[in-house]
Amino acid sequence: MKKIIYFLILIPLFCSIAYAKTVIDQTGRKLIIPDNPQKVISLAPNITEIIFAIKEEKRLIAATTHSDYPPRANKLYKIGSYTRFDIEKIISLKPDICIGIKEGNPKNSINRLAEFNIPVYAANPKDLNSVISSIIEIGALLNAEKTALLLAEQMRNKINKIKKAALKNKKKPTLFFQIDTNRFFSAGSDTFIHKLITTAGGKNAAEKTKGYPKFNKEQILKLSPDIIVIASMKKNKSFKQAAAKWKQFKSIPAVAANRIFFVNADIFNRPSPRIIEGLEQLADIIKEFNKP
């Protein structure tokens, strides 16, 4: 967890004399923010989820367009998408701090906010451990250390439980994680999804690639996955269409045994506390595969 220094200072924001603290975000940037920020803007859906999870949603005055979980987040004033937010709207709201993410939030927009003395704390969650670190650090920013630490402990306990259970599995099935219902895109070894698959006890079918590669029919046949997981934010129709496309690969073990599963993409794409739900879903699917 980053070191926080407290001192009395005239904060060059939209506030008056108040206690402040200096923090170093997960990109290494040093910021001066109010000790007890009351007006917070979330610049990404996962950040919104984290703030709700540590029970500090009362501080939120705005969030990005797709901040829709929990459902109450839909009522927040929206300032645009996390990749293209409205600078003028943010400035007009006079926030004490904005909290965003390194991957996704445009750097030029962050710099623009800095010109108006609006500090932006950037989280950079890349794996399960750094998601937990982000939760703890955001908790410290918002004076919710106890709640954040308790949540972090609960998440670690669940991760450890899943890891121990995975060791008992006799087989490590090859899992193809499809991230586009229309085409065969998957996630390479440098992605969050890869880490979830391996932690749950599986082998990522796309582990020899980087990023989010697209596979053709020949490559799919060669990979021959034991399990197929299709992630989508859409329901029923989208999944049925995606599953139907796999029926052409009748020789693939996952298709032959009808081991094709549908999951909510938000749970896997957003590095928030709900990522544990995604991990548990994969662990359950792999456990089922190992049953006699």
C-alpha positions in Angstrom: 0.0 0.0 0.0 1.3 3.4 -0.9 2.6 5.8 1.8 0.3 8.7 2.7 1.6 11.8 4.4 -0.7 14.2 6.2 -0.1 18.0 6.6 -1.9 21.3 6.7 -1.9 23.1 3.3 -3.8 25.5 1.2 -5.1 23.1 -1.5 -5.1 24.7 -4.9 -8.5 23.2 -5.8 -12.0 24.5 -5.4 -11.8 24.3 -1.7 -10.5 26.4 1.2 -7.8 25.7 3.8 -8.1 22.1 4.9 -6.0 19.1 5.9 -4.5 17.3 3.0 -2.4 14.3 2.2 0.0 13.5 -0.5 -0.4 10.1 -2.3 1.4 8.3 -5.0 -0.9 6.5 -7.4 -0.3 3.1 -9.1 1.4 4.9 -12.0 4.0 6.6 -9.7 2.4 10.0 -9.9 2.4 12.2 -6.8 -0.8 14.0 -5.9 -2.0 16.3 -3.2 -5.7 15.7 -2.3 -8.0 16.6 0.6 -7.6 14.5 3.6 -11.4 13.8 3.6 -12.6 14.2 -0.1 -16.3 14.7 -0.2 -16.8 15.1 -3.9 -15.5 12.2 -5.9 -15.9 11.3 -9.6 -15.3 7.8 -10.8 -13.7 7.6 -14.2 -14.3 3.8 -14.8 -17.0 1.3 -14.1 -14.7 -0.9 -11.9 -13.8 2.1 -9.8 -17.5 2.8 -9.2 -17.9 -0.8 -8.1 -15.0 -0.5 -5.7 -16.3 2.7 -4.1 -19.7 1.1 -3.6 -18.1 -2.1 -2.2 -16.2 -0.2 0.5 -19.5 1.7 1.3 -18.3 5.1 0.3 -20.8 5.8 -2.5 -22.1 8.9 -0.6 -19.0 10.6 -1.9 -19.7 9.9 -5.5 -21.1 12.9 -7.5 -20.6 11.4 -10.9 -19.4 8.4 -12.9 -18.9 7.1 -16.4 -21.6 5.9 -18.7 -21.4 2.2 -18.1 -21.1 2.4 -14.4 -24.2 0.3 -13.8 -23.3 -1.9 -10.9 -24.7 -2.0 -8.3 -28.0 -0.9 -9.8 -27.9 2.3 -7.7 -24.9 3.4 -9.7 -27.3 4.0 -12.7 -28.7 7.0 -10.8 -25.3 8.8 -10.7 -24.7 11.8 -13.0 -22.8 10.5 -16.0 -19.8 12.3 -17.5 -19.2 10.2 -20.7 -17.4 6.9 -21.3 -14.2 6.0 -19.5 -12.3 6.3 -22.8 -13.8 9.6 -23.6 -15.2 11.6 -20.7 -16.5 15.2 -20.8 -13.8 17.5 -19.4 -16.2 20.5 -19.1 -18.7 18.5 -17.2 -16.1 17.3 -14.7 -14.7 20.8 -14.2 -18.2 22.2 -13.6 -18.8 19.7 -10.8 -15.7 20.9 -8.9 -14.6 17.5 -7.6 -12.1 17.1 -4.8 -10.6 14.1 -6.7 -11.2 11.9 -9.7 -10.3 8.2 -9.5 -9.6 6.4 -12.7 -7.5 3.7 -14.4 -4.2 3.8 -16.3 -5.5 1.5 -19.1 -8.4 3.2 -20.7 -8.6 6.7 -19.4 -7.0 9.0 -22.0 -3.8 10.6 -20.8 -4.4 13.9 -22.5 -7.7 14.2 -20.7 -6.0 13.5 -17.3 -3.4 16.1 -18.1 -6.2 18.6 -19.0 -7.8 18.1 -15.6 -4.5 18.7 -13.9 -4.4 22.1 -15.6 -7.5 22.9 -13.6 -5.9 21.6 -10.4 -8.2 18.6 -10.3 -6.2 15.6 -9.0 -6.7 12.2 -10.7 -5.6 9.1 -8.9 -5.0 6.3 -11.4 -5.3 2.7 -10.4 -3.5 0.0 -12.5 -5.0 -3.4 -11.7 -3.4 -6.1 -13.8 -4.1 -9.3 -11.7 -5.9 -10.4 -8.6 -3.2 -9.1 -6.2 -3.3 -5.6 -7.8 -7.1 -5.5 -7.8 -6.9 -6.1 -4.0 -4.1 -3.4 -3.7 -6.4 -1.0 -5.6 -9.2 -1.6 -3.2 -7.0 -1.0 -0.2 -5.5 2.2 -1.7 -8.9 3.6 -2.7 -10.1 2.8 0.8 -7.2 4.9 2.2 -8.0 7.8 -0.1 -11.6 7.8 1.1 -10.9 7.1 4.8 -12.4 3.7 4.6 -9.3 1.7 5.5 -11.1 -0.8 7.8 -13.8 -1.6 5.3 -11.3 -1.9 2.4 -9.0 -4.2 4.4 -11.8 -6.4 5.5 -13.0 -6.8 1.9 -9.4 -7.5 0.8 -9.1 -10.2 3.4 -12.3 -11.8 2.3 -11.1 -11.8 -1.3 -7.8 -13.3 -0.4 -9.5 -16.1 1.6 -11.7 -17.0 -1.4 -8.7 -17.0 -3.8 -6.7 -19.3 -1.5 -9.7 -21.6 -1.1 -10.0 -21.9 -4.9 -6.3 -22.5 -5.3 -6.3 -25.3 -2.7 -9.4 -26.9 -4.4 -7.7 -26.7 -7.8 -4.8 -28.7 -6.5 -7.2 -31.6 -5.9 -8.4 -31.8 -9.5 -6.9 -34.7 -11.4 -6.9 -33.0 -14.7 -6.2 -29.4 -15.9 -8.6 -28.9 -18.8 -7.8 -26.7 -21.8 -10.2 -23.8 -21.7 -11.0 -21.4 -24.6 -12.4 -18.1 -23.3 -14.3 -16.4 -26.1 -14.6 -12.6 -25.6 -16.6 -11.8 -28.8 -19.8 -13.7 -29.5 -19.6 -13.0 -33.2 -15.9 -14.0 -33.8 -13.4 -16.3 -32.2 -11.4 -13.8 -30.1 -9.7 -15.0 -26.9 -7.3 -13.8 -24.3 -3.5 -14.3 -24.4 -1.1 -15.0 -21.6 -0.5 -11.4 -20.7 -4.2 -10.8 -19.8 -6.3 -10.7 -16.7 -8.5 -13.5 -18.0 -5.4 -15.8 -18.5 -4.6 -15.4 -14.8 -8.2 -16.2 -13.8 -8.1 -19.4 -15.9 -4.8 -20.7 -14.5 -5.8 -19.7 -10.9 -9.0 -21.7 -11.2 -7.1 -24.8 -12.3 -7.3 -24.7 -16.0 -5.0 -24.3 -19.0 -5.6 -21.3 -21.3 -6.1 -22.5 -24.9 -4.7 -19.1 -26.0 -1.7 -19.1 -23.7 0.9 -19.0 -26.6 -0.5 -15.7 -27.7 -0.5 -12.1 -26.4 -3.3 -9.6 -26.1 -6.6 -10.6 -27.6 -6.0 -12.6 -30.8 -8.5 -13.8 -33.3 -8.5 -17.5 -34.2 -9.5 -19.1 -37.5 -11.2 -22.5 -38.0 -8.0 -24.4 -38.5 -6.4 -22.9 -35.3 -9.6 -23.7 -33.3 -9.4 -27.3 -34.4 -5.8 -27.5 -33.5 -6.4 -26.0 -30.0 -9.1 -28.6 -29.4 -10.3 -27.2 -26.1 -12.0 -29.3 -23.4 -14.1 -26.4 -22.2 -15.5 -23.3 -24.0 -16.6 -20.2 -22.1 -18.4 -17.5 -23.9 -18.5 -14.0 -22.3 -21.1 -11.5 -23.3 -23.1 -8.7 -21.8 -26.1 -9.8 -23.9 -28.4 -12.6 -22.9 -30.1 -15.6 -24.5 -30.1 -14.8 -28.2 -26.5 -13.8 -28.4 -25.3 -16.9 -26.5 -27.4 -19.3 -28.6 -26.0 -17.8 -31.8 -22.4 -18.0 -30.5 -22.9 -21.6 -29.2 -24.4 -22.6 -32.6 -21.2 -21.5 -34.4 -19.2 -24.0 -32.3 -21.4 -26.9 -33.5 -19.4 -27.0 -36.8 -16.4 -28.3 -34.7 -18.0 -31.6 -33.7 -14.6 -33.3 -33.2 -13.6 -30.8 -30.5 -14.0 -32.3 -27.0 -15.9 -29.3 -25.6 -18.4 -29.4 -28.4 -18.8 -33.2 -28.4 -19.4 -33.2 -24.6 -21.6 -30.0 -24.8 -19.2 -28.2 -22.4 -20.0 -24.7 -23.7 -20.8 -22.1 -21.0 -22.1 -18.6 -21.0 -20.9 -16.0 -18.5 -21.5 -12.3 -17.8 -18.6 -10.4 -19.4 -18.7 -7.6 -16.8 -17.6 -9.9 -14.1 -14.5 -10.9 -16.0 -13.7 -7.6 -17.7 -13.9 -5.3 -14.7 -11.1 -5.5 -12.2 -13.4 -5.0 -9.2 -14.4 -7.1 -6.2 -16.8 -9.0 -8.5 -13.8 -10.5 -10.3 -13.9 -13.2 -7.5 -17.3 -14.2 -8.8 -15.7 -14.8 -12.2 -12.9 -16.8 -10.6 -15.5 -18.9 -8.7 -17.5 -19.6 -11.9 -14.4 -20.8 -13.7 -13.4 -23.0 -10.7 -16.9 -24.5 -10.6 -16.8 -25.3 -14.4 -13.4 -26.9 -14.1 -14.4 -28.9 -11.0 -17.4 -30.2 -12.9 -15.1 -31.3 -15.7 -13.1 -33.4 -13.2 -16.1 -35.3 -11.8 -16.0 -39.0 -12.6 
